[in-house]
Structures are given as structure tokens and as C-alpha cells.
């Protein structure tokens, strides 16, 4: 009898666990579809061959642009030790007037794009850039691979301004020019 009870309890527990595992895998696959491979996204449609004229620096654009304003902004990729949003065509840029750590000859910082020597200036000198499709959804591909970018790349971004409650600027980007060093 004890053996029968043990066997029954084991079978019930196994059935419950199998049901839970099956349910969670179904939920996971339905709620978060796989991001497309970079090869399926054509980043070239966002790239400008020549630099657009009239780009404002990040500080000026932050001060002047309102939500839904079309804009051109220039900045350098950085602002933290990891300025990228993994798996998305998104990153932060910093105003060109703010010095990165490698702009100081004696600085040996391993991550100069984090601007750790200028942290007090960062809150008003950065913008989040998100490359979006025609429905304003962030492109599901890594910006570094998609556009050949790296930390401290100087970029000109064309897009539409969005503001949050705190006044932070996000640029819904539709175009990119990468300046050569």
C-alpha cells in the first residue's frame, strides 16, 4: 500500500510539473517573439551618404526641442560604461562639448566613453537614440552590428523628439550619419 501511495504521489507531482513546464514555455514563446537576426534588418536604409547640415548639439536640442519636433542632433556615443540597449538599435549620445576620459592625455580610464570625469554634466548633456520602424517600434537588432558603431563614435541623428515627464530627450531616429575620425 505504501508503495502504491508513493507511486501515485510521484505521478501526480510529475504531471503537475509537466503541465507547468508546458504552460511556461507556451507563455514565453507567445509573449516574447525572437528578435530578428541582424541579417534580416537592412540598416543601410537609415544611413546618410553625406552629412546632413544644421545639426544641433545635444545640449541645445535638449533645451529647444519639444515632443514631436523633427530634429538633427550631433553627439558621441557614450554616457555610461554600456551605452547600448542589447538587441535593439538604440544607444545614448553625449554632447560634443563634454570631455570623455580619453580627451585628457594623462587619463588611463578603461572605459572613457562613460565620461566618469564629467558626471555632473551628463544629466543635461545626453539623449537616448532609438531607431524605429514605420510603426515607431524600436528595431530589434544590435546598433553596433547594424550600423558598424562603437563607443565614442560621433554621429548625426535625424529623428523626432520625445520627452518623458522629467524632460529627458529620446530621439526616435530615422537617419544616421557616422562621422569619420
ZADO-1210 file (C-alpha; in nm, 4 decimals, padded with zeros to 6 digits):
<atoms>
<atom x="00.0000" y="00.0000" z="00.0000" code="UNK" pos="1"/>
<atom x="00.2825" y="00.2403" z="00.0886" code="UNK" pos="2"/>
<atom x="00.4488" y="00.1675" z="-00.2436" code="UNK" pos="3"/>
<atom x="00.1241" y="00.2373" z="-00.4272" code="UNK" pos="4"/>
<atom x="00.0818" y="00.5712" z="-00.2421" code="UNK" pos="5"/>
<atom x="00.4372" y="00.6758" z="-00.3199" code="UNK" pos="6"/>
<atom x="00.3933" y="00.5843" z="-00.6853" code="UNK" pos="7"/>
<atom x="00.0650" y="00.7800" z="-00.7011" code="UNK" pos="8"/>
<atom x="00.2173" y="01.0900" z="-00.5345" code="UNK" pos="9"/>
<atom x="00.5184" y="01.0789" z="-00.7703" code="UNK" pos="10"/>
<atom x="00.2889" y="01.0532" z="-01.0739" code="UNK" pos="11"/>
<atom x="00.0709" y="01.3436" z="-00.9562" code="UNK" pos="12"/>
<atom x="00.3738" y="01.5653" z="-00.8897" code="UNK" pos="13"/>
<atom x="00.5280" y="01.4706" z="-01.2257" code="UNK" pos="14"/>
<atom x="00.2020" y="01.5514" z="-01.4056" code="UNK" pos="15"/>
<atom x="00.1744" y="01.8896" z="-01.2324" code="UNK" pos="16"/>
<atom x="00.5357" y="01.9778" z="-01.3098" code="UNK" pos="17"/>
<atom x="00.4992" y="01.8725" z="-01.6723" code="UNK" pos="18"/>
<atom x="00.1885" y="02.0898" z="-01.7030" code="UNK" pos="19"/>
<atom x="00.3664" y="02.3891" z="-01.5505" code="UNK" pos="20"/>
<atom x="00.6686" y="02.3470" z="-01.7745" code="UNK" pos="21"/>
<atom x="00.4467" y="02.3171" z="-02.0794" code="UNK" pos="22"/>
<atom x="00.2470" y="02.6260" z="-01.9809" code="UNK" pos="23"/>
<atom x="00.5535" y="02.8416" z="-01.9123" code="UNK" pos="24"/>
<atom x="00.7163" y="02.7531" z="-02.2431" code="UNK" pos="25"/>
<atom x="00.3948" y="02.8375" z="-02.4260" code="UNK" pos="26"/>
<atom x="00.3646" y="03.1674" z="-02.2405" code="UNK" pos="27"/>
<atom x="00.7271" y="03.2531" z="-02.3064" code="UNK" pos="28"/>
<atom x="00.7108" y="03.1826" z="-02.6762" code="UNK" pos="29"/>
<atom x="00.3892" y="03.3809" z="-02.7225" code="UNK" pos="30"/>
<atom x="00.4860" y="03.6841" z="-02.5148" code="UNK" pos="31"/>
<atom x="00.8385" y="03.7465" z="-02.6461" code="UNK" pos="32"/>
<atom x="00.8986" y="03.6525" z="-03.0061" code="UNK" pos="33"/>
<atom x="01.2582" y="03.6040" z="-03.1109" code="UNK" pos="34"/>
<atom x="01.4358" y="03.9157" z="-03.2297" code="UNK" pos="35"/>
<atom x="01.5196" y="03.9013" z="-03.5982" code="UNK" pos="36"/>
<atom x="01.8784" y="03.8361" z="-03.6907" code="UNK" pos="37"/>
<atom x="02.0736" y="04.1473" z="-03.7925" code="UNK" pos="38"/>
<atom x="02.0943" y="03.9944" z="-04.1398" code="UNK" pos="39"/>
<atom x="01.7153" y="04.0336" z="-04.1738" code="UNK" pos="40"/>
<atom x="01.7264" y="04.4077" z="-04.0959" code="UNK" pos="41"/>
<atom x="01.8639" y="04.6384" z="-04.3633" code="UNK" pos="42"/>
<atom x="02.0499" y="04.9073" z="-04.1686" code="UNK" pos="43"/>
<atom x="02.1560" y="05.0828" z="-04.4886" code="UNK" pos="44"/>
<atom x="01.8108" y="05.2405" z="-04.5278" code="UNK" pos="45"/>
<atom x="01.8905" y="05.4531" z="-04.2212" code="UNK" pos="46"/>
<atom x="02.2384" y="05.5661" z="-04.3294" code="UNK" pos="47"/>
<atom x="02.3134" y="05.9006" z="-04.4938" code="UNK" pos="48"/>
<atom x="02.5904" y="05.9123" z="-04.7564" code="UNK" pos="49"/>
<atom x="02.6693" y="06.2748" z="-04.6786" code="UNK" pos="50"/>
<atom x="02.6476" y="06.4590" z="-04.3503" code="UNK" pos="51"/>
<atom x="02.3202" y="06.6492" z="-04.3087" code="UNK" pos="52"/>
<atom x="02.3712" y="07.0189" z="-04.2384" code="UNK" pos="53"/>
<atom x="02.2313" y="07.2078" z="-03.9442" code="UNK" pos="54"/>
<atom x="02.2608" y="06.9509" z="-03.6662" code="UNK" pos="55"/>
<atom x="02.2385" y="07.0988" z="-03.3183" code="UNK" pos="56"/>
<atom x="02.4425" y="06.9778" z="-03.0278" code="UNK" pos="57"/>
<atom x="02.2724" y="06.7644" z="-02.7644" code="UNK" pos="58"/>
<atom x="02.2526" y="07.0414" z="-02.5011" code="UNK" pos="59"/>
<atom x="02.0865" y="07.2856" z="-02.7404" code="UNK" pos="60"/>
<atom x="01.8434" y="07.0270" z="-02.8764" code="UNK" pos="61"/>
<atom x="01.7516" y="06.9185" z="-02.5215" code="UNK" pos="62"/>
<atom x="01.6732" y="07.2815" z="-02.4356" code="UNK" pos="63"/>
<atom x="01.4775" y="07.3662" z="-02.7502" code="UNK" pos="64"/>
<atom x="01.3071" y="07.0579" z="-02.8933" code="UNK" pos="65"/>
<atom x="00.9522" y="06.9758" z="-02.7958" code="UNK" pos="66"/>
<atom x="00.7748" y="06.6452" z="-02.8295" code="UNK" pos="67"/>
<atom x="00.7150" y="06.5520" z="-03.1939" code="UNK" pos="68"/>
<atom x="00.9593" y="06.8151" z="-03.3259" code="UNK" pos="69"/>
<atom x="01.1686" y="06.6967" z="-03.6193" code="UNK" pos="70"/>
<atom x="01.5372" y="06.7418" z="-03.5422" code="UNK" pos="71"/>
<atom x="01.9001" y="06.6847" z="-03.6339" code="UNK" pos="72"/>
<atom x="02.1377" y="06.6280" z="-03.3432" code="UNK" pos="73"/>
<atom x="02.5095" y="06.5544" z="-03.3234" code="UNK" pos="74"/>
<atom x="02.6827" y="06.3735" z="-03.0373" code="UNK" pos="75"/>
<atom x="02.9201" y="06.0963" z="-02.9370" code="UNK" pos="76"/>
<atom x="02.8058" y="05.7521" z="-02.8300" code="UNK" pos="77"/>
<atom x="02.8587" y="05.7127" z="-02.4570" code="UNK" pos="78"/>
<atom x="02.7381" y="05.8406" z="-02.1234" code="UNK" pos="79"/>
<atom x="02.7769" y="05.5154" z="-01.9302" code="UNK" pos="80"/>
<atom x="03.0037" y="05.2127" z="-01.9270" code="UNK" pos="81"/>
<atom x="02.7459" y="05.0392" z="-02.1506" code="UNK" pos="82"/>
<atom x="02.5625" y="05.2955" z="-02.3673" code="UNK" pos="83"/>
<atom x="02.3875" y="05.0263" z="-02.5747" code="UNK" pos="84"/>
<atom x="02.0493" y="04.8615" z="-02.5365" code="UNK" pos="85"/>
<atom x="02.1241" y="04.4965" z="-02.6050" code="UNK" pos="86"/>
<atom x="01.9403" y="04.3522" z="-02.9012" code="UNK" pos="87"/>
<atom x="01.7976" y="04.6870" z="-03.0048" code="UNK" pos="88"/>
<atom x="01.9084" y="04.9636" z="-03.2387" code="UNK" pos="89"/>
<atom x="01.9368" y="05.2097" z="-02.9505" code="UNK" pos="90"/>
<atom x="02.2104" y="05.3905" z="-02.7576" code="UNK" pos="91"/>
<atom x="02.2871" y="05.7116" z="-02.5725" code="UNK" pos="92"/>
<atom x="02.4784" y="06.0085" z="-02.7087" code="UNK" pos="93"/>
<atom x="02.6611" y="06.2865" z="-02.5266" code="UNK" pos="94"/>
<atom x="02.7139" y="06.6493" z="-02.6259" code="UNK" pos="95"/>
<atom x="03.0454" y="06.7115" z="-02.8034" code="UNK" pos="96"/>
<atom x="03.1399" y="06.9823" z="-02.5515" code="UNK" pos="97"/>
<atom x="03.1629" y="06.7247" z="-02.2723" code="UNK" pos="98"/>
<atom x="03.5094" y="06.5718" z="-02.2482" code="UNK" pos="99"/>
<atom x="03.5377" y="06.1940" z="-02.2449" code="UNK" pos="100"/>
<atom x="03.8035" y="06.0492" z="-02.0200" code="UNK" pos="101"/>
<atom x="04.0403" y="05.9844" z="-02.3108" code="UNK" pos="102"/>
<atom x="04.0303" y="06.3556" z="-02.4032" code="UNK" pos="103"/>
<atom x="04.2643" y="06.4023" z="-02.1060" code="UNK" pos="104"/>
<atom x="04.6117" y="06.2846" z="-02.2034" code="UNK" pos="105"/>
<atom x="04.7035" y="06.1531" z="-01.8598" code="UNK" pos="106"/>
<atom x="04.3813" y="05.9572" z="-01.8070" code="UNK" pos="107"/>
<atom x="04.4119" y="05.5779" z="-01.8242" code="UNK" pos="108"/>
<atom x="04.0395" y="05.5030" z="-01.7900" code="UNK" pos="109"/>
<atom x="03.9470" y="05.1630" z="-01.9408" code="UNK" pos="110"/>
<atom x="03.6010" y="05.2928" z="-02.0416" code="UNK" pos="111"/>
<atom x="03.6499" y="05.6576" z="-02.1470" code="UNK" pos="112"/>
<atom x="03.3023" y="05.6675" z="-02.3058" code="UNK" pos="113"/>
<atom x="03.1427" y="05.6565" z="-01.9607" code="UNK" pos="114"/>
<atom x="03.2514" y="06.0209" z="-01.9056" code="UNK" pos="115"/>
<atom x="03.3259" y="05.9382" z="-01.5409" code="UNK" pos="116"/>
<atom x="03.5370" y="06.2542" z="-01.5100" code="UNK" pos="117"/>
<atom x="03.2371" y="06.4673" z="-01.6187" code="UNK" pos="118"/>
<atom x="02.9455" y="06.3003" z="-01.4391" code="UNK" pos="119"/>
<atom x="02.7990" y="06.6291" z="-01.3139" code="UNK" pos="120"/>
<atom x="02.7480" y="06.7458" z="-01.6747" code="UNK" pos="121"/>
<atom x="02.5859" y="06.4261" z="-01.8036" code="UNK" pos="122"/>
<atom x="02.2236" y="06.4728" z="-01.6908" code="UNK" pos="123"/>
<atom x="02.1754" y="06.7748" z="-01.9204" code="UNK" pos="124"/>
<atom x="02.4113" y="06.6593" z="-02.1952" code="UNK" pos="125"/>
<atom x="02.2715" y="06.3235" z="-02.3058" code="UNK" pos="126"/>
<atom x="01.9934" y="06.1886" z="-02.5241" code="UNK" pos="127"/>
<atom x="01.8636" y="05.8394" z="-02.5876" code="UNK" pos="128"/>
<atom x="01.8517" y="05.7423" z="-02.9557" code="UNK" pos="129"/>
<atom x="01.6137" y="05.4695" z="-03.0729" code="UNK" pos="130"/>
<atom x="01.5990" y="05.3661" z="-03.4370" code="UNK" pos="131"/>
<atom x="01.2377" y="05.2876" z="-03.5168" code="UNK" pos="132"/>
<atom x="01.0413" y="05.1314" z="-03.7978" code="UNK" pos="133"/>
<atom x="00.7343" y="05.2809" z="-03.9685" code="UNK" pos="134"/>
<atom x="00.5204" y="05.1960" z="-03.6630" code="UNK" pos="135"/>
<atom x="00.7630" y="05.3632" z="-03.4174" code="UNK" pos="136"/>
<atom x="00.8769" y="05.0262" z="-03.2793" code="UNK" pos="137"/>
<atom x="01.2453" y="05.0037" z="-03.1877" code="UNK" pos="138"/>
<atom x="01.4344" y="04.7937" z="-03.4411" code="UNK" pos="139"/>
<atom x="01.5188" y="04.4554" z="-03.2936" code="UNK" pos="140"/>
<atom x="01.8833" y="04.4421" z="-03.3971" code="UNK" pos="141"/>
<atom x="02.2008" y="04.5491" z="-03.2187" code="UNK" pos="142"/>
<atom x="02.3087" y="04.9003" z="-03.3263" code="UNK" pos="143"/>
<atom x="02.6780" y="04.8097" z="-03.3172" code="UNK" pos="144"/>
<atom x="02.6348" y="04.5335" z="-03.5746" code="UNK" pos="145"/>
<atom x="02.3607" y="04.7032" z="-03.7736" code="UNK" pos="146"/>
<atom x="02.5480" y="05.0306" z="-03.8285" code="UNK" pos="147"/>
<atom x="02.9109" y="04.9425" z="-03.7503" code="UNK" pos="148"/>
<atom x="02.9164" y="05.1690" z="-03.4463" code="UNK" pos="149"/>
<atom x="03.1348" y="05.1728" z="-03.1384" code="UNK" pos="150"/>
<atom x="03.1693" y="05.3756" z="-02.8219" code="UNK" pos="151"/>
<atom x="03.2768" y="05.7382" z="-02.8842" code="UNK" pos="152"/>
<atom x="03.1654" y="05.7303" z="-03.2496" code="UNK" pos="153"/>
<atom x="03.0480" y="06.0781" z="-03.3474" code="UNK" pos="154"/>
<atom x="02.7068" y="06.0572" z="-03.5097" code="UNK" pos="155"/>
<atom x="02.4474" y="06.2878" z="-03.6611" code="UNK" pos="156"/>
<atom x="02.0937" y="06.1671" z="-03.5983" code="UNK" pos="157"/>
<atom x="01.7755" y="06.2694" z="-03.7781" code="UNK" pos="158"/>
<atom x="01.4524" y="06.1964" z="-03.5978" code="UNK" pos="159"/>
<atom x="01.1571" y="06.3052" z="-03.3897" code="UNK" pos="160"/>
<atom x="01.1848" y="06.4297" z="-03.0321" code="UNK" pos="161"/>
<atom x="01.0011" y="06.2580" z="-02.7482" code="UNK" pos="162"/>
<atom x="01.0039" y="06.3800" z="-02.3876" code="UNK" pos="163"/>
<atom x="00.9309" y="06.1978" z="-02.0653" code="UNK" pos="164"/>
<atom x="00.7852" y="06.3580" z="-01.7502" code="UNK" pos="165"/>
<atom x="01.1352" y="06.4512" z="-01.6282" code="UNK" pos="166"/>
<atom x="01.2177" y="06.6302" z="-01.9539" code="UNK" pos="167"/>
<atom x="01.4634" y="06.3671" z="-02.0767" code="UNK" pos="168"/>
<atom x="01.5053" y="06.3587" z="-02.4526" code="UNK" pos="169"/>
<atom x="01.4581" y="06.0480" z="-02.6638" code="UNK" pos="170"/>
<atom x="01.5118" y="06.0710" z="-03.0379" code="UNK" pos="171"/>
<atom x="01.3015" y="05.8345" z="-03.2468" code="UNK" pos="172"/>
<atom x="01.5607" y="05.8102" z="-03.5203" code="UNK" pos="173"/>
<atom x="01.5011" y="05.7745" z="-03.8925" code="UNK" pos="174"/>
<atom x="01.8509" y="05.8587" z="-04.0181" code="UNK" pos="175"/>
<atom x="02.2178" y="05.8306" z="-03.9222" code="UNK" pos="176"/>
<atom x="02.5466" y="05.9719" z="-04.0400" code="UNK" pos="177"/>
<atom x="02.8675" y="05.8410" z="-03.8821" code="UNK" pos="178"/>
<atom x="03.1499" y="06.0938" z="-03.8808" code="UNK" pos="179"/>
<atom x="03.4961" y="05.9630" z="-03.9567" code="UNK" pos="180"/>
<atom x="03.7703" y="06.0387" z="-03.7038" code="UNK" pos="181"/>
</atoms>
